[in-house]
Amino acid sequence: MDVNFEYDDVNASQRLEALAIKKINKLLDKFDFIVRADVFFKTEKTSSPEKGKICNIRLSAPGPRLFAESSHGSFEASIAESVGDLERQLEKRKAKMKSH
């Protein structure tokens, strides 16, 4: 599976990439039909310190692409929430695939 990273107003980070790949690989262990992942990191100026570090993850799998976005005070929390959202979407997709 390919994992592509893009950064917008963020310095490239091996640590963030390693964390994102680790979480995405856990999804891949459960859902072997994932083909590709695109991970976007960006910062946004906000008045709240609990927001602003945004992680978008887009997965290519059979059917429409899956997408999740979250904004927290740290990229680690944003990655975790995005992966959690994608896991719920993948569960639904897998259930639909089984019923056909």
N, C-alpha and C positions, 0 to 999 in steps of 0.2 A: 504494500500500500504506500502511496506517495503522500507525504505531508509537506505542504508549502507554507512558508511564513512570510507575512508582510508586516512592515512597521510604519506607522504614521505618527510623526513627532515623538518617536521612542527609539532609543538606541538598541541595536540588536543585542540579544542576550542569549548566551548558550544555556544558562540556567533556566530561563523561561521556556526555551525550546525543549529542553530535556524534560521539564515538568509536563508540558503539554503533550509531548510524545508518549510519556509514561501513562497519562490519563487516557489518551486516545487508544493506546494499545490495549488497555483494559476493556474498552468498548469493543475493539476488534476481536478480543478473545471470546466475548459473548455473542457478537454479531459478525460472522465471518463474511457477510455480503457487502461490507463497506469497501469502496474502491479507492477513495481519495479523500483527504482532508485539507482544507485551506484554513489557516489560522491567521487572524488579523489582530494586531495589538495597536491601540492608539490611546492617546491621552486627550482629555477634554477639560477645558477650564470650567470649573464649577464652584459654586459658593460653599458647597458641602465637602468636607474632607473625606466623607465616607464614599464618595463617588469620584469618577473621573478617569479611572484606569479601566479601559474598555477592552474586552476580549470577545471577538466574533469568531465563531467556528462554523464552517460550512462543510457538510459531508456529502459526498457523491455516493449514492447507492441506487439499486434498482428503484425506479419510480422518481417522483420529484425530489429535488435536493432538500436536505434537511439543514436548518439554520438555527443558531442560538446566539444571543448576545447578552452580555451582562456588564454592569458597571459597578465597581466597588472601589475601596480605598487602596487595594493592592491587586496586582495582576494575578496572584495566586488564587485569591478568592473569586475573581472573575472567571478564571479558567475552570475552577471547580464547579461554579454555578452553571456555566455554559455546558460543560460535559454532563452534568446532571440533567439539564433540560434535554440534551440530545439523547440521553439514555432513555428517558420517558418516550420521546418520539420514536426511537428505534424499537422499543417494546411494542408500541402500537403498530408499526410497520411490519414487524415480525408476525404479530397476531393476524394481520390482514393477509400476509403471504401464506400462512398455514391454512386459513379458511377457504382458500381458492383451490 
